[in-house]
Amino acid sequence: MVKAFIPTDDIKSSCLAVIEAIIDDISTKADHMISLDFPPLGSH
């Protein structure tokens, strides 16, 4: 019964790849936002 709900390795790897891509995209955008909104202290 439980095995029916466990995705295959291919599905797992593709889902992980998509999740990692989304996380990378979000973190990259967050880095840009942070660098724009909060310039380094030396630039003041």
DRENSE-497869 format. One record per residue: x, y, z of N, C-alpha, C, O in turn; residue number from 1; residue in three letters. Coordinates in Angstrom, 1 decimal. Example, Ala and Ser with C-alpha at 12.3 -4.5 7.8 and 13.67 -1.06 7.14 Angstrom:
<n.u:13.2, n.v:-5.7, n.w:7.8, ca.u:12.3, ca.v:-4.5, ca.w:7.8, c.u:13.2, c.v:-3.3, c.w:7.8, o.u:14.2, o.v:-3.3, o.w:8.5, num:1, residu:ALA>;
<n.u:12.8, n.v:-2.2, n.w:7.1, ca.u:13.7, ca.v:-1.1, ca.w:7.1, c.u:12.9, c.v:0.0, c.w:7.9, o.u:13.4, o.v:1.1, o.w:8.0, num:2, residu:SER>;
This chain:
<n.u:0.8, n.v:-1.2, n.w:0.0, ca.u:0.0, ca.v:0.0, ca.w:0.0, c.u:0.9, c.v:1.3, c.w:0.0, o.u:0.6, o.v:2.2, o.w:-0.8, num:1, residu:MET>;
<n.u:1.9, n.v:1.3, n.w:0.9, ca.u:2.7, ca.v:2.5, ca.w:1.0, c.u:3.5, c.v:2.7, c.w:-0.3, o.u:3.7, o.v:3.8, o.w:-0.7, num:2, residu:VAL>;
<n.u:4.0, n.v:1.6, n.w:-0.9, ca.u:4.8, ca.v:1.7, ca.w:-2.1, c.u:4.1, c.v:2.5, c.w:-3.2, o.u:4.7, o.v:3.1, o.w:-4.1, num:3, residu:LYS>;
<n.u:2.8, n.v:2.4, n.w:-3.3, ca.u:2.0, ca.v:3.0, ca.w:-4.4, c.u:2.2, c.v:4.5, c.w:-4.3, o.u:2.0, o.v:5.2, o.w:-5.3, num:4, residu:ALA>;
<n.u:2.4, n.v:5.1, n.w:-3.1, ca.u:2.5, ca.v:6.5, ca.w:-3.0, c.u:4.0, c.v:7.0, c.w:-3.1, o.u:4.2, o.v:8.2, o.w:-3.2, num:5, residu:PHE>;
<n.u:4.9, n.v:6.1, n.w:-3.1, ca.u:6.3, ca.v:6.5, ca.w:-3.3, c.u:6.7, c.v:6.7, c.w:-4.7, o.u:6.6, o.v:5.8, o.w:-5.5, num:6, residu:ILE>;
<n.u:7.0, n.v:7.9, n.w:-5.2, ca.u:7.4, ca.v:8.1, ca.w:-6.6, c.u:8.7, c.v:7.4, c.w:-6.9, o.u:9.5, o.v:7.1, o.w:-6.1, num:7, residu:PRO>;
<n.u:8.8, n.v:7.2, n.w:-8.2, ca.u:10.0, ca.v:6.5, ca.w:-8.7, c.u:11.2, c.v:7.4, c.w:-8.6, o.u:11.1, o.v:8.6, o.w:-8.4, num:8, residu:THR>;
<n.u:12.4, n.v:6.8, n.w:-8.7, ca.u:13.6, ca.v:7.6, ca.w:-8.6, c.u:13.7, c.v:8.7, c.w:-9.6, o.u:14.1, o.v:9.8, o.w:-9.4, num:9, residu:ASP>;
<n.u:13.1, n.v:8.4, n.w:-10.9, ca.u:13.2, ca.v:9.4, ca.w:-11.9, c.u:12.3, c.v:10.6, c.w:-11.5, o.u:12.7, o.v:11.8, o.w:-11.7, num:10, residu:ASP>;
<n.u:11.1, n.v:10.4, n.w:-11.0, ca.u:10.2, ca.v:11.4, ca.w:-10.6, c.u:10.9, c.v:12.2, c.w:-9.4, o.u:10.8, o.v:13.5, o.w:-9.4, num:11, residu:ILE>;
<n.u:11.5, n.v:11.5, n.w:-8.5, ca.u:12.1, ca.v:12.2, ca.w:-7.4, c.u:13.2, c.v:13.1, c.w:-7.9, o.u:13.3, o.v:14.2, o.w:-7.5, num:12, residu:LYS>;
<n.u:14.1, n.v:12.6, n.w:-8.8, ca.u:15.2, ca.v:13.4, ca.w:-9.2, c.u:14.8, c.v:14.6, c.w:-10.0, o.u:15.3, o.v:15.7, o.w:-9.9, num:13, residu:SER>;
<n.u:13.7, n.v:14.4, n.w:-10.8, ca.u:13.2, ca.v:15.5, ca.w:-11.6, c.u:12.6, c.v:16.6, c.w:-10.7, o.u:12.7, o.v:17.8, o.w:-10.9, num:14, residu:SER>;
<n.u:11.9, n.v:16.1, n.w:-9.7, ca.u:11.2, ca.v:17.1, ca.w:-8.8, c.u:12.3, c.v:17.8, c.w:-8.0, o.u:12.2, o.v:19.0, o.w:-7.8, num:15, residu:CYS>;
<n.u:13.4, n.v:17.1, n.w:-7.6, ca.u:14.5, ca.v:17.8, ca.w:-6.9, c.u:15.1, c.v:18.8, c.w:-7.7, o.u:15.5, o.v:19.9, o.w:-7.3, num:16, residu:LEU>;
<n.u:15.3, n.v:18.4, n.w:-9.0, ca.u:16.0, ca.v:19.4, ca.w:-9.9, c.u:15.2, c.v:20.6, c.w:-10.1, o.u:15.7, o.v:21.7, o.w:-10.1, num:17, residu:ALA>;
<n.u:13.8, n.v:20.5, n.w:-10.2, ca.u:13.0, ca.v:21.6, ca.w:-10.3, c.u:13.0, c.v:22.5, c.w:-9.1, o.u:13.1, o.v:23.7, o.w:-9.1, num:18, residu:VAL>;
<n.u:12.9, n.v:21.8, n.w:-7.9, ca.u:12.9, ca.v:22.5, ca.w:-6.6, c.u:14.3, c.v:23.3, c.w:-6.5, o.u:14.3, o.v:24.4, o.w:-6.1, num:19, residu:ILE>;
<n.u:15.4, n.v:22.6, n.w:-6.8, ca.u:16.7, ca.v:23.3, ca.w:-6.7, c.u:16.8, c.v:24.5, c.w:-7.6, o.u:17.3, o.v:25.5, o.w:-7.3, num:20, residu:GLU>;
<n.u:16.2, n.v:24.4, n.w:-8.9, ca.u:16.2, ca.v:25.5, ca.w:-9.8, c.u:15.4, c.v:26.7, c.w:-9.2, o.u:15.8, o.v:27.8, o.w:-9.4, num:21, residu:ALA>;
<n.u:14.3, n.v:26.3, n.w:-8.6, ca.u:13.4, ca.v:27.4, ca.w:-8.1, c.u:14.1, c.v:28.1, c.w:-6.9, o.u:14.1, o.v:29.3, o.w:-6.8, num:22, residu:ILE>;
<n.u:14.8, n.v:27.3, n.w:-6.1, ca.u:15.5, ca.v:27.8, ca.w:-4.9, c.u:16.6, c.v:28.7, c.w:-5.4, o.u:16.9, o.v:29.8, o.w:-4.8, num:23, residu:ILE>;
<n.u:17.4, n.v:28.2, n.w:-6.4, ca.u:18.5, ca.v:29.0, ca.w:-6.9, c.u:17.9, c.v:30.3, c.w:-7.5, o.u:18.5, o.v:31.4, o.w:-7.3, num:24, residu:ASP>;
<n.u:16.8, n.v:30.3, n.w:-8.2, ca.u:16.3, ca.v:31.5, ca.w:-8.8, c.u:15.8, c.v:32.5, c.w:-7.7, o.u:16.1, o.v:33.7, o.w:-7.8, num:25, residu:ASP>;
<n.u:15.2, n.v:32.0, n.w:-6.7, ca.u:14.7, ca.v:32.8, ca.w:-5.6, c.u:15.9, c.v:33.4, c.w:-4.8, o.u:15.9, o.v:34.6, o.w:-4.5, num:26, residu:ILE>;
<n.u:16.9, n.v:32.6, n.w:-4.5, ca.u:18.1, ca.v:33.1, ca.w:-3.8, c.u:18.8, c.v:34.1, c.w:-4.6, o.u:19.3, o.v:35.1, o.w:-4.1, num:27, residu:SER>;
<n.u:18.9, n.v:33.9, n.w:-5.9, ca.u:19.6, ca.v:34.9, ca.w:-6.8, c.u:18.8, c.v:36.2, c.w:-6.8, o.u:19.4, o.v:37.3, o.w:-6.7, num:28, residu:THR>;
<n.u:17.5, n.v:36.1, n.w:-6.9, ca.u:16.7, ca.v:37.4, ca.w:-6.9, c.u:16.8, c.v:38.0, c.w:-5.5, o.u:16.9, o.v:39.3, o.w:-5.4, num:29, residu:LYS>;
<n.u:16.8, n.v:37.3, n.w:-4.5, ca.u:16.9, ca.v:37.8, ca.w:-3.1, c.u:18.3, c.v:38.5, c.w:-3.0, o.u:18.4, o.v:39.6, o.w:-2.4, num:30, residu:ALA>;
<n.u:19.4, n.v:37.9, n.w:-3.5, ca.u:20.7, ca.v:38.6, ca.w:-3.4, c.u:20.7, c.v:39.9, c.w:-4.1, o.u:21.2, o.v:40.9, o.w:-3.6, num:31, residu:ASP>;
<n.u:20.0, n.v:40.0, n.w:-5.3, ca.u:20.0, ca.v:41.2, ca.w:-6.0, c.u:19.1, c.v:42.2, c.w:-5.3, o.u:19.5, o.v:43.4, o.w:-5.2, num:32, residu:HIS>;
<n.u:18.0, n.v:41.8, n.w:-4.7, ca.u:17.1, ca.v:42.7, ca.w:-3.9, c.u:17.9, c.v:43.3, c.w:-2.7, o.u:17.9, o.v:44.5, o.w:-2.5, num:33, residu:MET>;
<n.u:18.6, n.v:42.4, n.w:-2.0, ca.u:19.3, ca.v:42.8, ca.w:-0.8, c.u:20.4, c.v:43.8, c.w:-1.2, o.u:20.6, o.v:44.8, o.w:-0.5, num:34, residu:ILE>;
<n.u:21.2, n.v:43.5, n.w:-2.3, ca.u:22.3, ca.v:44.3, ca.w:-2.7, c.u:21.7, c.v:45.7, c.w:-3.1, o.u:22.4, o.v:46.7, o.w:-2.9, num:35, residu:SER>;
<n.u:20.5, n.v:45.7, n.w:-3.7, ca.u:20.0, ca.v:47.0, ca.w:-4.1, c.u:19.4, c.v:47.8, c.w:-2.9, o.u:19.6, o.v:49.0, o.w:-2.8, num:36, residu:LEU>;
<n.u:18.7, n.v:47.1, n.w:-2.0, ca.u:18.0, ca.v:47.8, ca.w:-0.9, c.u:19.0, c.v:48.1, c.w:0.2, o.u:18.8, o.v:49.2, o.w:0.8, num:37, residu:ASP>;
<n.u:19.9, n.v:47.3, n.w:0.4, ca.u:20.9, ca.v:47.5, ca.w:1.5, c.u:22.3, c.v:47.5, c.w:1.0, o.u:23.0, o.v:46.5, o.w:1.0, num:38, residu:PHE>;
<n.u:22.7, n.v:48.7, n.w:0.5, ca.u:24.1, ca.v:48.8, ca.w:0.0, c.u:25.1, c.v:48.6, c.w:1.2, o.u:24.8, o.v:48.8, o.w:2.3, num:39, residu:PRO>;
<n.u:26.3, n.v:48.2, n.w:0.8, ca.u:27.3, ca.v:47.9, ca.w:1.9, c.u:27.5, c.v:49.2, c.w:2.7, o.u:27.4, o.v:50.3, o.w:2.2, num:40, residu:PRO>;
<n.u:27.9, n.v:49.1, n.w:4.0, ca.u:28.1, ca.v:50.2, ca.w:4.8, c.u:29.2, c.v:51.1, c.w:4.3, o.u:29.1, o.v:52.4, o.w:4.5, num:41, residu:LEU>;
<n.u:30.2, n.v:50.6, n.w:3.6, ca.u:31.3, ca.v:51.4, ca.w:3.0, c.u:30.8, c.v:52.4, c.w:2.0, o.u:31.5, o.v:53.4, o.w:1.7, num:42, residu:GLY>;
<n.u:29.7, n.v:52.2, n.w:1.3, ca.u:29.2, ca.v:53.0, ca.w:0.2, c.u:28.5, c.v:54.3, c.w:0.7, o.u:28.2, o.v:55.2, o.w:0.0, num:43, residu:SER>;
<n.u:28.2, n.v:54.3, n.w:2.0, ca.u:27.4, ca.v:55.5, ca.w:2.5, c.u:28.4, c.v:56.6, c.w:2.6, o.u:28.0, o.v:57.7, o.w:3.0, num:44, residu:HIS>;
